[in-house]
Amino acid sequence: MFSKRSLVGISLNFPTLAVLFFMLVGTSVYAADPAVASSDEAIAAGKTVFNANCKQCHKLDQKNVGPALRGITDRQSIAWATKFIRNSQAVIASGDAYATALYKEYNNTVMPSHEFLSDGDINNLLSYIEHGDKVDPAAAATAGAPAGDQAAPAAGGGIPNEYLAIILGVLVFVLVLILIVLGLIIRVLTNYIQKQDLPEDDKDFVSQKTNFSKILKSDAVIIIVTALVVAFVAKSAIDGLYGVGVQQGYAPAQPIAFSHALHAGQYEIACQYCHTGVEIGKSANIPSANICMNCHTHIQNVGGKEGISLEIQKIYNAVDNNQPIEWVRVHNLPDLAYFNHAQHVAVGGIECQTCHGPIQEMEVVAQHSTLTMGWCIDCHRQTEIATEGNAYYDKLVQLHASSKDALKAKDIGGLECAKCHY
């Protein structure tokens, strides 16, 4: 999770193409520095800085909105990189040829200053850029493809749906064959018995015909059918009552065709960049138009007037007319229930996808979970508390030590009515 300081970095960084324009191939005019640190601690700390300030526009080994970053210390000095990250305009104004060329190449896009980053932050960032998340090309080429002619296993290790249909079909066929065989056996035995020298009463019993009309009108059949109908109606009514207020799958059309698959998926924009209140308040809040314009002042798609797409033009219209974009709310809890995003995201460390599903794959956002009380309670019963490194839980962990089970949300009041209803 990001700190408040990191969130500031996100908001400052994303309006531009980069925290590091210097990554493009070029001839360094500075002396090479010693290699940046490659320790796990430095790389982990650098990844946090990268995610908070660079991830929205950059990837390490390929171009995204901005250039790929890996290899900067082979082309420029750490001193130059530090100056450029903190105040790129000052480096450009000094007449630096490399910085000036990059500035012109990216249409004079101004990168904001990052004076709040310490030398340690920048060194850790460079450590992550050079040594973090490296991908083996051979492994990447074969990733997602089964070896040889072996078919890929079904997701989650289950049986594919088409195989289930085949299995059920075979079972039905076998049952029909069994019924046919039993019918033939009964017919052969009946014919055999009728040829035997039996008393008249036994012959009448063997030769009797089944009166289906009488069976259907019998009290037993009427009671069974009535009970089944009543049970079906009752179940339908109960299911309907349980579904009152549940909007799972609700996916309303929005005033602007915003794609989470593009922004959160392809470009990996952090949810916290747009939903700024998710770590500090009760609501995640809907982003205002100025947050959209941080990017779309520089990113435009051809389609409308002056090269602006029709959907992006709607953002310009909202800004020009000082009118908010009337987004349609998708997830809505009843007023009788209290839910705090900061408590779950910042304190609990819960990922957005836990409740909202694969949001990074959705073209149109839909309510993924039921958001019912039972769904919340089940989560509290199953979710373990991340107590490591958090002194707040030390006493609770000590008191819970006698239990064989891990400390879960239910053990710290997660099932109390007043937690959500007061």
C-alpha angles and dihedrals in degrees: 000000000000125000123228087260090054091050089055088053091053094052093047097045107045100066088074139055093251163002088210118034087161092080097088116102112275144133113274118230091192129079116260117259126219114275115283119251117281100192119132091240094055092045093049092049091046091052089057090053091046094050091049098046114014112025095084092066107017145059125190102238106019140038118267121160086323132026126291111269109206115107099034094129089056091056104033139024123258089239091056092046092050092052093046095049092049097045117357093175092059090054091048092047090053089066097251104171096210095048091045092052091051091047091054093043090058095050095260092296109174117229113211121240121261100199090147092070112097125216088258092053092052094045090051090047091054090047090056093044093053102035109017130102097355114182124213105234092214091051092045091052092055097036113122094015123100118238115260114331094330113127119236114255120250117265112274092011093276130135113273115251094243090057091049090054091051092048092050091048092052091049092051090049091051092050091051090050090051091052091049092049092048090050091052092048091051091049093050092047091048092052091047094050092047090059092056124094099258134160115266093251092055092046090052090050093050094045097046118123124227112252102211093177091059092047092052091050094048121116092241094057092045091052093048094048092046091050092050092050092048091048092049093049092046093049092048090050093048092047089050092051092049089052095056108120094004111127101177109161093021107151112167123191112258128218089244123037096240114176118208088186089063100039104032095026112036098025095031095223108179115248089230092063093068100022094052098171098057095097099035107036149030095266129049087217128213113268117250123234093258090064089055090049091054085078105021093057083074103022116066134160122215115249109087135054117312091009096300117131119240093248094048089047087064089061091051090050091052091050095044092049094041089235125140119240106251100226116185112239114238105180114049127165121199116262091247091068124073119209126173119199094195092055092054101035105034099030103026096037092225115167119234090239091061090076104014098044124221092343090164089066098048121105088184116026114241130181103261102184131046092239089207125148091252090053091052093046092050089053091051090050094052106033116098118217116244097229100158112115093003112110091192089077098042095100093043091051090050093051091046094048093098091063120086092215124082119257107271136182091261090061094059098049100288091137098046113117093222091060091076104011117056 
